[in-house]
Amino acid sequence: MDKLKGLGLAVVGAVLIFVFAIPQYKILQSPAQDIYEINANEITEGTHITGNIDFIYDYYATESREEKTLGITTSTENDTSRWYIFPVYGESVEDPKYLTVRVSPEDYYTVDKIVEETWAYLNGEADSFGQTTYAIDARAVKLDDELLQLYYDWYGAEYKAEAEEYLTPYVLVPVTEMNIILIMGVLGIVLIIAGLVMLLWKKKKVEPNYTPETYTPETYTPETYDRYK
């Protein structure tokens, strides 16, 4: 049982290091590309992107979280993340693409203000946009099927072909901070060492040189007692 636990700890430690810590460190150290200079058609999983977004249409999805105990909902957090859509460029300015950015509640005010300025400009109510910007330091992650469907619903079912043509199917999420990467790496190393110790540890076992079936206590008589004087 101890060896099985040790193997489990070692596997978890290896996952923390090789699946999370090292890939995130590589992304963080990779050269960042500006959001308005990169060719959106070249964005792939893990692309490191920075810049200031100044033109955003709207959000098309929100996230809520529930905590359950024994199947009963004990708490609910509404609107814990939003997925906003904004335009970027493909091969040129004449090749518009849409990209998604995930935004946390603390940034809703700023991003919603950009949305207001965007539509004021598009509706002819303002001569310019970009008074407010949203700074990002992010990595690209593939949109899952659920978010893709929500995007198509937001765009309109009758325009799905156009929505697919313009979409860059990635979402920008904040890069993992260096201190979190270090914590994951150190924890992974500790778990691997603990697992290896459990795998290699040999327990000492002291055994009697007789078996209960063959052991017969010595009967003391005056004669045997004299031997121990």
PEURPE-V290769 format. One record per residue. N is the residue number from 1. RES is the residue in one small letter. PHI is phi in whole degrees, -180 to 180 (999 if undefined). Layout:
n = (N,N)
res = (RES,RES)
phi = (PHI,PHI)
//
This chain:
n = (1,2,3,4,5,6,7,8,9,10,11,12,13,14,15,16,17,18,19,20,21,22,23,24,25,26,27,28,29,30,31,32,33,34,35,36,37,38,39,40,41,42,43,44,45,46,47,48,49,50,51,52,53,54,55,56,57,58,59,60,61,62,63,64,65,66,67,68,69,70,71,72,73,74,75,76,77,78,79,80,81,82,83,84,85,86,87,88,89,90,91,92,93,94,95,96,97,98,99,100,101,102,103,104,105,106,107,108,109,110,111,112,113,114,115,116,117,118,119,120,121,122,123,124,125,126,127,128,129,130,131,132,133,134,135,136,137,138,139,140,141,142,143,144,145,146,147,148,149,150,151,152,153,154,155,156,157,158,159,160,161,162,163,164,165,166,167,168,169,170,171,172,173,174,175,176,177,178,179,180,181,182,183,184,185,186,187,188,189,190,191,192,193,194,195,196,197,198,199,200,201,202,203,204,205,206,207,208,209,210,211,212,213,214,215,216,217,218,219,220,221,222,223,224,225,226,227,228,229)
res = (m,d,k,l,k,g,l,g,l,a,v,v,g,a,v,l,i,f,v,f,a,i,p,q,y,k,i,l,q,s,p,a,q,d,i,y,e,i,n,a,n,e,i,t,e,g,t,h,i,t,g,n,i,d,f,i,y,d,y,y,a,t,e,s,r,e,e,k,t,l,g,i,t,t,s,t,e,n,d,t,s,r,w,y,i,f,p,v,y,g,e,s,v,e,d,p,k,y,l,t,v,r,v,s,p,e,d,y,y,t,v,d,k,i,v,e,e,t,w,a,y,l,n,g,e,a,d,s,f,g,q,t,t,y,a,i,d,a,r,a,v,k,l,d,d,e,l,l,q,l,y,y,d,w,y,g,a,e,y,k,a,e,a,e,e,y,l,t,p,y,v,l,v,p,v,t,e,m,n,i,i,l,i,m,g,v,l,g,i,v,l,i,i,a,g,l,v,m,l,l,w,k,k,k,k,v,e,p,n,y,t,p,e,t,y,t,p,e,t,y,t,p,e,t,y,d,r,y,k)
phi = (999,-62,-66,-67,-64,-62,-62,-62,-63,-64,-65,-61,-61,-65,-63,-58,-78,-88,-99,-109,-62,-65,-60,-67,-65,-63,-64,-62,-88,-73,-59,-84,-110,-70,-61,-101,-114,-73,-77,-59,-70,-100,-69,-132,-56,91,-57,-90,-130,-129,141,-123,-82,-127,-146,-135,-78,179,-107,-116,-154,-129,-121,-127,-126,-124,-111,-123,-127,55,81,-107,-69,-102,-158,-136,-113,-96,56,-86,-156,-132,-112,-99,-111,-147,-87,-134,-114,-94,-68,-160,-63,-79,-119,-71,-133,-112,-127,-106,-130,-88,-122,-91,-54,-66,-109,-58,-58,-63,-68,-65,-66,-64,-60,-61,-67,-61,-74,-62,-70,-64,-89,78,-88,-141,-85,-152,-139,95,-64,-117,-132,-122,-79,-129,-137,-137,-124,-86,-128,-61,-67,-82,-62,-64,-67,-59,-65,-65,-64,-63,-64,-66,-70,115,-59,-73,-113,-60,-61,-68,-61,-67,-64,-88,-74,-98,-77,-135,-119,-90,-122,-58,-67,-72,-67,-59,-65,-70,-62,-63,-62,-63,-65,-65,-62,-62,-63,-62,-66,-64,-62,-62,-65,-65,-61,-67,-70,-94,-66,-111,-78,-84,-129,-97,-122,-72,-90,-149,-113,-56,-72,-101,-79,-127,-60,-74,-88,-85,-126,-52,-68,-72,-65,-62,-70,-100,-76)
//
